Each structure stands twice: as structure tokens, then as C-alpha cells.
Amino acid sequence: MGISCEEVWHDLSDYIDGELNSNQHALFDAHFAGCPHCRAVLDGARNVIHLYRDERVLAMPAAVEERLQETLREHTRSPRRSFLAWGLAAAAALPLAFGLFSILPRLKRRSSSPQRDVPPGTGLVAVSQDEKIKVFHIAGCAKLEGKPKFISVEEALHDGYTPCPYCIGKARQEKNG
């Protein structure tokens, strides 16, 4: 069973980083051997990574670096009052930051419900006892590993499973069009 170009693009960075299991890696190799378009995307991604890692590409011209260093030196020679003003502002911002971080999880829980991620009309979903992470899949999902057990969406959510972003997204695209 081969994989589609969309599946290759979705997991391309995992392939490049060597984070796929041996079966998935073999599927990708076979796909690249037969698909010149995906092979070109792979080569392009590797070129971008290579260029990004080359510090000469991102090096700042000497004249620009000198002007930047001079500007930084001018602005860091500020009087003690400026330091105190920054210190007071930071001290005043700390309680505000702690308050914001304490309410963020509650806001996230309200705005993100796994039930809303599941496309309407999804009846039974597949879960695997072998997975370390509790994720439910639509039947036939390539990301489902191990022997599937079919349960209702409600039961999966009640048991702490979350939807697989890969197959749920694919199902939503198919339903929308």
C-alpha cells in the first residue's frame, strides 16, 4: 500500500529528521522513487535547511554590524534613572503576567473542545490499545497502529481520547468538499 503526496507533505519534516519508523520510511522512499514532484519538494526542503544552517548566508555585512553595535552602545549608556524605571515597570508587569498565565488554561479549555474537532456524522471511531497516547481515528487512518477497537465518539471522548488531527482533518476536507 503506497502513500499519497499529501501524506508525504504532511510528514516531510519527520522524514528529513529521521523520526519515522522503518515501515513509514520505506513507504516514503518508495514514493520518492516514483514521484518526481515529491522528490523535488524533498530536495528543495533539504536545500533550504542546508542554506539555513550555513552561517555565511545569514551573516550581517560588517558596516551594518558596526552601526548596530554603535547604536546599542549609545542606548545602553543610559543613566541610572532609566534602569530604575525599567525595573519598576518589570516589577509591575509580573503580577499581570502571572494573572494572565493563570487564566490561559481556562480560556483554552473553553475555546477548544475535542467534540468540535470531530466532523458531524462520525459514528464509530477506532482506538488502539497499543498506543501510548490516547488518540481516536476514523477507520482506515494510516496513523492507526496496532489492532483497532471500534467505539462511539462519545465513549472515546469520555475515556479521554482525543481526535487524530491527520484523519479528522482529512475527513473534514472530504465532507466540505
Secondary structure as UniProt FT lines:
FT   HELIX           5..10
FT   HELIX           12..16
FT   TURN            17..18
FT   HELIX           22..34
FT   HELIX           36..53
FT   TURN            55..58
FT   HELIX           62..76
FT   HELIX           80..111
FT   HELIX           114..117
FT   TURN            120..121
FT   STRAND          124..128
FT   TURN            129..130
FT   STRAND          135..137
FT   TURN            139..140
FT   TURN            142..143
FT   STRAND          148..152
FT   HELIX           153..158
FT   TURN            159..160
FT   STRAND          162..163
FT   HELIX           165..176
//
